[in-house]
Amino acid sequence: MRYESTRSNLSGTDTFAVLQGLAQDGGLFLDKTLGSRPFAVQECLKKDSLGMAEMILSYLMPGFENMKELVEKAYSGKFETEDLTPLVQVGDAYVLELFRGPTSAFKDVALSMLPQLMTAARRQENMQGKTVILTATSGDTGKAALNGFMDVDGTSIIVFYPAEGVSPMQQRQMATQEGKNVTVCSVEGNFDDCQRGVKEAFASLADQLEGTGVSLSSANSINIGRLAPQVTYYFVAYAKLMEMGRIAFGDKVDFVVPTGNFGDILAGYYAKLMGLPVGRLVCASNANKVLTDFLETGLYDRRREFFKTTSPSMDILVSSNLERLLYLASRDENKVKGWMEQLNTQGFYQVDADTLKNIQDSFDAGCCDENETMAAIKKVWAEEKYLLDPHTAVAWHVMEQKGEKKNRPQVVLSTASPYKFPGPVLKALGVEAGKDEFADAAKLNEVTGVAIPENLAKLQQKSILHKDRIARDQIIAYVLEKVNA
Ligand SMILES: *Cc1c(COP(=O)(O)O)cnc(C)c1O
C-alpha cells in the first residue's frame, strides 16, 4: 500500500509517511485508493472503542504490525471513561465528548496513538538516530503532543505556540510540561506564523540534517498518523446511536464539527468514504470564517482580518488538511499543487465548479461570532444543565442555525473541557471572571457543580519549566540550535 503526495505522485509506505510527516514536495500524504477499497462497516460497529480503533487503523495503515498491541498501549487506562469518547444526549441533539483524555482536549485521541505509531514505524524501518517532532499549536495540540511524546525513546519534541494566542490554562499546561526530551517555546505571532515557521523548518533543514542521525517529523494533523486515529470516534458515535435505538444501520447521521485546521472534520469524511452512513458534515467556524466562505463559494481567501476569539484553537486562516479534501474532490495533483502555490504567493485560490460541487455534496458550513458563542453556552446551561466549552458552543450554534435537518440525529463534536477556558465560560454564565485561571475554575465548579478534570486541577502546584520566547522569523534558527545542543 502506498501513500502519495496530494501535489504529485511522490510516494512512500504508511510507516514512511508517519515518520516523514509531510511529503518532500510540501504536499500531504494520502492513500489515493481511499473510498474504493471495501471496509466491513457493520462488523466494525459491533466492537468496543479499542476494537474499532484497531480495525480502522489496520485498514488505513496496513503496513503496521501488531496494531492491536499499539492501540492498547495508547489508550488502555489513559482516558476517564472506558469507551474513550462518550456520547451524551443534550436536548434532542447529541454531544460526542472527545475531551476525556489525559489533557482534556480532543487532540488526546490522536496524540495518544501517534507516539505508538512513530516508535513502531522506527522499529519496522530499522531507523537509528533520533526523530525530532516539530509541532505548531493553537493551544491543545501542544500539550497533548508533549504528554504523548514525553520520554518516548528515540524521539524528542519541540512545540511552538503563539505567545498571546492561547488561553492561560493552555499556556500553563505547556509551560509546566516535564520530560527529558521536551522543548516548549512561544512565538511572537499567531498560529499561522507558527505553522508557517514549522513548515519552513521542514523544507530548509531536511538537507542540512542529512547524515546527522536526526530526522524531523510532525505531530500536526498534516501527519497521517495523527489524522487516522480520529476516524474511530465517528464509528463509536454511530454505534452508540444504534445501541440507544435511535437509528438502525443505514440511517444517516449528521456531524457538526468545530473546525480549525480541518483535521477533525476530515476524519469524518474518511469515515464516510469507508462506508459509514454519514449524512452532512457541518463545518463550524468562529469569527475567523475563511472555511465558511470557502465551502459556500469555492473561493479560499486568507487576505482578511485575523480575530483573536474565545475559541483560540480555531483561530486559523490556513487550514492545512483542506488540501487532502481538495485532492479527494478533484482527483488532480496538478490542480492541488497550483492552488497551494497560489495560496502561498497570492493569498487566495478559487476551485473549479466540479470540485466545489463534490465538496458541497458532503459538507455544509456555518459560523458563529463571539456574542453567539457566549449566548450558546448560556442557553445550553440554562435549558439543559450541560456545560459547553467555547469551541463546542460554536458548533452548537451552527447546528441550531442549520436547524432544517433535525429529522436526522445531530451529533456535535465536543473538542475541549470547559475548564480549559474557565474565564470566558464564567462570563457567558453571567458571573464575573478574575485574573487567575485557577480561581476562575474553582468558581465555575462552585456555580455549576461540574467536576474539574484532575489533570487541570493539578497544574496549579507544578513549576513553570519553559519560558523561551522568540520572534516569528527565528523558528528555523531555534530548531537548529536545539537539534545541535
Ligand atoms: C484543535 C481544536 C479544534 C479544531 O480541530 P481541527 O482538527 O484543527 O479542525 C477545535 N476545538 C478544539 C478545542 C481544538 O483543540
The ligand as a Tripos MOL2 file, in Angstrom:
@<TRIPOS>MOLECULE
LIG
   15    15     1     0     0
SMALL
NO_CHARGES

@<TRIPOS>ATOM
      1 C1         -7.7530   21.6470   17.5340 C.3       1 LIG1
      2 C2         -9.0660   22.0310   18.0450 C.ar      1 LIG1
      3 C3        -10.1410   22.2780   17.1900 C.ar      1 LIG1
      4 C4        -10.0140   22.2560   15.7000 C.3       1 LIG1
      5 O1         -9.7330   20.9740   15.1880 O.3       1 LIG1
      6 P1         -9.1020   20.8300   13.7380 P.3       1 LIG1
      7 O2         -8.8260   19.3940   13.5650 O.co2     1 LIG1
      8 O3         -7.8610   21.6540   13.7440 O.co2     1 LIG1
      9 O4        -10.1050   21.3620   12.7790 O.co2     1 LIG1
     10 C5        -11.3570   22.5860   17.7550 C.ar      1 LIG1
     11 N1        -11.5170   22.6680   19.0890 N.ar      1 LIG1
     12 C6        -10.5020   22.4400   19.9360 C.ar      1 LIG1
     13 C7        -10.7430   22.5690   21.4020 C.3       1 LIG1
     14 C8         -9.2510   22.1010   19.4550 C.ar      1 LIG1
     15 O5         -8.2430   21.8730   20.3070 O.3       1 LIG1
@<TRIPOS>BOND
     1     1     2 1
     2     2     3 ar
     3     2    14 ar
     4     3     4 1
     5     3    10 ar
     6     4     5 1
     7     5     6 1
     8     6     7 2
     9     6     8 1
    10     6     9 1
    11    10    11 ar
    12    11    12 ar
    13    12    13 1
    14    12    14 ar
    15    14    15 1
@<TRIPOS>SUBSTRUCTURE
     1 LIG1         1 GROUP 0 **** ****
